[in-house]
Amino acid sequence: MRDLSILPDLRLALLQGPLAWHAVPANLNYFGALLASLEAVDLVLLPEMFNTGFSMDSASQAEPEMGITTQWLLEQARRLNAVVCGSLIVKVAEGDYRNRLIWARPDGSLAHYDKRHLFRMAGEHHHFTAGEQQLQVELKGWRIRPLICYDLRFPVWSRDAEYTDLLFYLASWPAARRMAWNRLLPARAIENLCYVAAVNRTGTDQQGYAYSGDSQVLDFMGETLLNAGDQDGVFYVSLQANKLAEFKQRFPAYLDADSFSW
């Protein structure tokens, strides 16, 4: 069994702000300006569909797999010497569009996760293909699993209390369901015995939906380490592996979990 306590701290930057509708250059310029003076971090998190807003117009807004936004993410990762993550609409094949989270590394390599649970109340399941696989990535020895927005409501898909150190969600979560966001995130942290980070947007979209932000980071007991509220900007937090290791050793509830497979 690996020794979590020897891992270095993991420094995160969460970027919260409004999104311009279907305006990729404007959104890249906005977040680029925030990143221009970023402090040294290991991982940067941007909201769901940060380059277009949460759009169901998949055919017109999709980019190829190595399109302008993916290349921008890679450039930011290289410049910052950090992993940079955001989700966008990607065209995989004719008629096959994914809400894809990109994990862009500073060495120019990529990993991705396609959103599994599509938000049917907005018709997302009519315009996108659901992902089929989990993604676990490693950064400085930390085992990290990225998920997207509506995935938060499905604890089985989020579950991995034994091998996950950090679970994070990139979201466009409306203010109308703010209470669910603020209650489900601590639940995911508690049941998975891990840190949880979540990034949401602010402002109002083209459909008139308001977004309250509430980007946050929680520890393995569901306690708040950071909450951005409704403010725009860059928010920093440092995660301590030794505290996670101590808690898992003292309270290994995952050993009594029911077995299951996805």
N, C-alpha and C positions, 0 to 999 in steps of 0.2 A: 504494500500500500504506500502510495507516495506521501511525502511529508509536506503538507500544506504550509506548515509554519516557517519553512525556509524560503518561501517565495517572496519576492520584493513586493512592496506596495504597488497598486495599480491606480494610476491617476487618470480620471475621466474628465472630459469637457462635454457638457450638454448644451446644444444651441437651440434656443427657443425664440420664435418670432413669427410674424405674419407671413403669408405666402401670396405672391402675385399669381392671379389666375391664368393658366396656360401661357406663362411668360418665363421661359427657361432662362434667357439672359438676365432678366431682372432678378430672379431668385438666386442664380449663381453669383451675381454681383453682390447681392445682399449678404449672403453667407460668406462669400469671399472676403468682404470687408470685416466681418466679425473674426474670421480666422487670421487676418493679417497681423494682428497683435496678440495672437494666442500664446499663453504661457506654455511651458514644456509639459506635454501630456503623453499618455500612451494610447488613448482611445478617444476618438471624437464621434459623437452621435448627433445625427440630424433627423428631423421628423420624417414621417411617411410621405412619399411623393413630394419631397421638399422642393423639387424643381418645377412642378406644375400645379400643386394643390391636388386634393383628393378628387380626381376626375374619373368619370366612367366613359369618357371619350377616348377609349384605348387606341383605336385605329389611328386617329389623327395625332395623338400625343406620344405614341410609342417611339422609342429610339432603338436602333440596332444594339446588339449585345456589347459592342465597343463604341457606343455613340458618344456624343459630346459630354453628357453628364458623367458617364463612367470614366471618361478620360480626365475630366475635371477632378473627380474624386481621387484618381490615381496621382494627379499632379499635386493636389493638396497633401496627400499622404507622404509623397516624396519630400515635399518642401518642409513639412512639419516633423518628419521622421516619426510618424504615428500612424496607426490604423484609423481610417476615416470611413464611416458608415452612413448610408442613407438609402431610402427606397425610391424607386422610380418605375415607370412603365417601360417594359422591354418587350420587343417583338422577337419571339423565338422562331416562329415560322408563320406562314400565311394563316391568319385567323387564330393564332396562338399567342396571346398576350399575357404577360406575367407582371404581377406587382412584386418586384424583385428587390430584395435587400442586398446591397453590394458591400462586401467586406474588402476594402482596398488597402493593401499593404504598401509600406514605403519602398519595398524592393521591386514594385511593379506587378506583383502577382495578385490574383483575385480569388475570392470565394463568394458564393451567393446562396441566398435562401429565398425561395418563392413562397409567398403567403399561402398558408394552408387553408385557413378559414376565411372565405370571402363573404363580405357583408351584404347579405341578401336584401336587407331593408333598403339599401341603396341600389340594388340590382347588380352588385359587383360580380356575382356568379354568372351573369349573362354576358359580361364583357371581358372576363379574365379566365384563365385556366388555373385551377388550384394547384399548389405545390404538393409534392408527394413525400418529400424527405426532410427530416430534421438536418440541421447543420450544427456541428460542434467544432469550434476553432480554438486554438491555443495562442495565448499572448503572454510572454514572460512567465510561462509555466501555468498560468491561469486557464482553466477550462471554461469556455464561454459559449452560451447558446443564444443566438439572436432570433427574435420573433417579431411579428408585425400586428399591431393594433387589435383587431377583433380576435386574434389568437388568444388574447388575455382571458377571454371568457371560457376557455376550454382547458380545464386543469390537467386532463390526461395528456394533452399534447405538450403542455408546459412541464410536465412532471419528469424529474430526474434528480432526486435528492442525494444520490450517492456520488455522482460524477460531475455535477455542475457547480461551479464556484460563483459564476455571475450569469444571471438571466437578464436579457434586456429586450425592451419593446420599443419600436419606432411607431409613432401613431399620429393620426389625425382624428382625435377623439372629441366630439362636440360637447360644448358646455352643458347641453341638456341632459347628458348622461355622466356628468362630472362625479356624482356620488358613487356610481358603479366603479369608475376609474380609481377613485381614492380608496375604495374598499377592497377591490380585487387585487391590487398591486401588493398590499401587505400580506394578503392571503397566499399569493404565489411565493413570496419570500419565506413565510413561515413553513408552508408545506414542503418546500424544496430545500430548506435549510441552507439558503444561499443569499448572496447579495442580489438585489433587483434594481435595475436602472430603467427609466422610462422617459422618453422624450415626446412631447406633444407640441403642437403649434398654437399660435394665438391669432387674433383678428377674426374677420368674417369672410366667408368664401362667396363665390358667385351665386350660389344657391340661397344665400342668406343665413347659413348656419354659422353660429358664433362658436369660437373655440377659446377655452379658458386657460390653456397652458397646463399648469400643475405638473410640469416636468419634475421628476423626483428620483431620489435614490434612497433605498431602504436596506437595512442590514438583515441578517438571517433570522432575527426575531420580529421583523416587521417594523422596527423602529426607524423613524425618519432621520436620515443623514443630511438630506438636502431637499428643499422644495422651492421651486422657482416662482410659485404662485402665478400671477398673470403678467409678470415682468418679462420684457424682451432682453435678450443678450446671451452672454456666455456664462455658464455656471460650472464650477469646479468641485470635484470631490475626490478624495483619496481613499481607496479601499485597502484594508489591512488583512492580509492572509492569516497572520498569526491569531487574530481574534476569531476568524472563521474556523480555524483548526481547533482552537480550544473549545469552541462551542460544539462542534461536531463530535469531539471526543467525549465531552461531558453529557451530550444529549443526542445520541445516535438513533433517532427515531426511524431513520430510513431502514434500519435493520429489521423492523417489524412491519414494513410496508407489504401490501399485497403485490404479488407478481402480476405482470401484464405485459402485453406487447402492443405496439401501435398497429 
